[in-house]
């Protein structure tokens, strides 16, 4: 069945979803944009009409937002929120399934023992299984294998055998990181963030403790008075330290909140 025909399905399987994505991201740049996006929107509307299905509210909102624009672009995570995906598999591991973001970070550290911000691809299935156990969620091994394979294709696009924390957290911790970002309301470019981290890691031990974070946040409040309120320092600190490893906030963890990437 062609990828476009999958759009007629009431529910799209994980494998079908990935086929749809691969088809419309024709140039493989990691986004649907320009003509790719317009083709997807047109065929989505046609497929739903042919199948006698209405556009779901999220589909209609998407079409209204991007249907008349040629300069928009969406990623694979955004697509998962539009299509009626089987068991909503891309959202399956999000932190609302977990007790807290701490469960995710504790599990991540079990595999990323050197705080590099990466785990090996062969570890992904065990990582996901551990997350599900923490969430008391049962899933068939065959389905877990399918989800693992799809996610490997998504997040190891360059086939280097490594999966990045920031990419995984993009959807697994999305609710948490977005809420924290909304509280802070600022992002640094990659170079600016690394300079700030090195400055406030005063003892050079590779992580920031609570006292060093206090100093960093106070300076951020001073520099961003219109966005950050010094009276909310305890709230900022609490949200950020939730990602720490027993009070040790490593570079890759703080980057989830403050770094916008290498710009």
N, C-alpha and C positions, 0 to 999 in steps of 0.2 A: 504494500500500500504506500502511495506517495505521501510525503510529509504533509502536503496541503490537505490531503484527504483525512489525515488524523485530526484535523481541526473540526471535523464533523462529529467526532466522538463525544459522548456525554462526559466521559472521564478519560483522561490521557494517561497511559502507563508511563513509568519512569523511562523505559527504552524509547517509547514513542516521543516523549518530551524531548529527549536528547536528539532524536532524529529531526524533529521540527527545528530545534535550535541550529543544528549543523546545516540544515537546508537553507535557512534564511540568513544566517551569518555566512554568506557565501565567500567572503574574502578572509574569513577566519581571524578577524581583528579583535574578537571578543565582545563585539557589540552588533546589534542590528541598527543600522543608521542609513540615512539617505534613501536610495531606491529600495534597499533591502527592507527597511522598516515600512515604507509605503506599500510594497508588495505584500508583506505580511498582513497589514491592516486590511487591504483590499480582499485578500483571500480568506482572512478570518471572517469578514462580514459575509462573503459569498458562501462559505462553507456552513456557517451557522444557519443561514437562510435556507440553503439546500437541504439541510438536515431537519428543518422545521423547528430549530432551536432559537430562542431569543438570546440576545447578548446579555450576559450577566452584568450586574451593576459595575463590577470592576473592569469588565471589558468595555462597557459603554464609556466609562470615565476615561479609559485609556484611549479609545478612538477619538473622543472629544478633545483630548489633550494633544494627541500626536497626528490625528488624521489630516489636518490642514497645514502641518508644518513639515518642511523638508530638511530642517537642520537638527531634529531631535535624535536621540539615541538611547537605547536601553540595553542593559546587560542581562545575563542569564537568570540572575536572582529576581530581577523585575519581571521577567517573563513568567517565572513560576508563580507569581502573584496574580497573573492575568488568566492563565489557562487553568481549567478544572483538572488539576493533576492528581493522579491516583495517590490517595493517602497524603496528598500535599507533601510529597516526599522531600522536596528541598527545604520545607519548613519543619520537617519531622523532628529534627534534632535541636530546634531552637530552645532558648533557655527557659521558656515557659513550661517546657517538659521537665526541666530540672528544678531542684530546690532553689538554686541561685547560680549566679555567674561563677561562684567559687567552685561549684562542682565541675564546671567546664575547665577552669584553670587548673584545678588539682589533677584532673585526668590528663590534661595536656602536658603538664610537667612530668608526669609518669613516663612520657615518651621523649619529651624535649628536655633531657636531663642537663644539658649544657647551656640552656637558655638561649639557644641560637635563633629561636623564632621559627624553626622548621622541624618537621618530623619526616621520616622516610615513608614512601608511598606504601610499602608492604605492611606498615604499622597501622594504616588507616582503619582496616576492618576491626582490629582489636580495640583501637581508640573509640570507634563508634559503638562497639558492643559494650565497652565499659561505661560510656555515657548513658546508654539505655538501661544498664543495670542500676545506675545511680538514680534514674528516673522511674525505676520499677516498671519499665516498659518492655513487653514481650514482643518479639518479632521472629519470624521463621528465618532459619539460617540462609535459606535460598534467597529470601527477599533482602536480607542484610548484604549478601554477596552482590546482588544486583545493584543496590544502592551504592555500595562501595565502588563498584566498577564505574558507575556513572559519575560519581564524585571525583574519582581519579582522573577521568577524562576532562572534567570541568576545571579542576584546580591544579593539575600538573600539565598545563597546556604546552609547556616547553620540553616536556618529557625528560626532566633532569632528575626525576626520582625523589623530589622533595615537595612537601606541602607546607605552605606558609601560614603562620598563625593569623596574620592579618586577613588573609583570604578566607580561612575557615571561620574566623570570628565575624566576618562580614555578614553572614546569615545566621550562624549558630548563636552568636551573642548580639545580633543586630538590635533587638529590643533594648538590651542593657546599654550598649554603647551609644545608641541614638539618644536614649534618655539622658545619659551622662553628658553627651555632647550638647544637648539642648540646655542642660544646666550651665555648662561652661560657656558655650556659644562661641568658642574660638578654635582655630586650627592653625598650626605652624607648618611651613614647608619643611621638607626633610632635613635640609641643611641647618635651618634655624632650630629645629627640634634637637638635633644631635649636639649642636653647640650648647643649647640650654641644659641638656642632660649632663654633658661633661662639666659644665660650670657648677651645677648644684650637686653633682656626685663629688662632694668636696674631698672625701678620703680616697677617691679613685678605686673603690672596691667593686665597681660594676653594677651597683644598684643604689637606689635612693631610699633612705629610711624616712620615717615620719617627720623628723626634724628638718631634714633636707627638703622634703616636700613642702613643709610649711614655708620655708624661705622662697621656694620656687613660686608657690601660689600667691604669696604676698606681693612678689614682684609682678606677677601676671595681673593681679588686681590693680596695682599701681599703673601699669602700662595700658590697661584696658578698662578704665573707670566706667565707660559708658555701657560695658557688657558685664563686667564682673564686680560684685559688691563685696568689699572686705568683710562685711558682717556675715556673709554666707560662707566664710572660709571653712568652717567645720563641715558644712554640707558638701562642698567641693572635695574636701579631703576624704570624707567617708566614702564617697562614690568612687574615687580613684583608688583608695587603698583596698577596696573590695577585690581588686585584681592582683594584689600583692601576694607574695609567697612568704607568709609568716612575718609580715612587716617589711619585707624586702621587695621593692618595686623595681624590676629589671627594665632595661631599655625597651625591649619588645612589648612589654605589658603597658608601659606608659604611652608608647606610640599608638596603641589602640584608641586612646582618647585624644591625644594632642597632635599627632602627626597626620598631615594631609598627603604625605608622600614626597618623593624627590622632585620638587618643583623649584 
